[in-house]
Amino acid sequence: MIEMDGPFYRVSAPGFEMMIPAWEGYDPEVADQADATITLPDGTRRYAQFMTLGVVSGIMDRWQETGEHLNGRYFSCSDLVIIRQPGFASMVAAIQDMIASGDIEHACGLLPPEDEEDAG
């Protein structure tokens, strides 16, 4: 289920919840990139940056012109989850699979508990 929560989309799924910034002109059905905070039932929070292959390719093409990253010869990004199809549904499916397989612990960075983040 997707609902607005202030400046964020709150995406609720069995076993987790994601908060994704609601960028202007952003459509959850066709979003090809997103930054997400994932909260598990025990309160553990993780971070993921989702991108399609097209987004990654576009960034590398731009770097080829700007000279960054050896003229776009490589791409690196922490906490990156590449999805084949755009949309929040693809992102939810990826997180569900990573939770089931245990890969989420390695793929998505650990964030401090929400109360610690608010205090800092």
N, C-alpha and C positions, 0 to 999 in steps of 0.2 A: 504494500500500500504506500502511495506517495502523497504527502501532504505538505503544505507550506508551514514553516515554523520561523517566523520573522524573515531574515534574509537567507534562509536555508530551505532546501528540500529535506524533509525527514522521510527516509525510505525504511519502512518496517518490513521485515521478513522473518520467517521462523528461524530463531537462533541468533539473530543480531539486528542491529539498527544502524543505518548509515545517515550521516549528515553531510550534505553536499551544498556548497554555496550556490545560490540561485543567480547566476550571471545573467545580465540583460540579454534578451533574445535567445535564451537557453531553453531548449525543449527536451525534457526527459526521454522522449521517444527516440530522438535521433542524436543525442549528445555523443560526440566522438571523443570527448575527454572530460575528466572531472577529478577534482581533489575530494577525497572522502575520509571522514573520521568514522571508524567502525567501532561500535560498542557491543561487546558480547554480554550475555546474561549475567556473568559474574562481575561486571563492571570494567573488565579489561578493555582498554581502548587501543586501537591500532590505526595506522594511517596508510592510505593507498592513493596513488595517482594512476588513474586509468587513461589509456590512450589507445586508439585504433592504430593499425599499421599505417594507414593513410596520414594520420597526424604525425607519427614519427618520421615518415618519409618526407613530409612537408617541412618539418623542422630541419632535417638533414639537408634538404635542398636549399633552404634559406641560409644555413651555415656555409654551404658551398660558396655562396655569394659573399658572405660577410667574412669568411676566413676562420670562423670559430671551429673548434674541434677538428683541427687539421683539414679545414675546408669541407666539413661535413662528412669526413671519412669514418667517423664513429659517433655513437650516441650512448650516453650514460646518464642514468637517473636513478636515485635511490627510491625504493618503495614502488617501483613501476609495475603495473599489471597491464599487459597488452591484451586487448580484447579484439576478436575478429569482427564482430558486428557492433555497431553503435547502439546506444540506448542504455538506460538504467537497468533494464531487464538482463542485459548481458553482464553488467557489473555485478548484479545480485547473484546471478548464476555462478560467476567466477568465485565470489566470496563464499557462497554455500559449498562449493567444491573444495576450496582451500580449507575451510573449517573441518569438513568431513575427513579430508586427507591429513590434516595437521600441518599442511604447508603454510597456513597463514602465519605461523610463528616465524617463518624464515622470509616470507615474501613481503609482509607488511610490518613496518616499524612500530615499535611499542611506544605509546604515548603515556604521559603521567596520568594518574587518576584525575577525574574532572575537578574534584575539590582542591587538589594541589595546584592545578593549572590556574584556577580562579584566584587562589591566594597569592600567586606570584605576580 
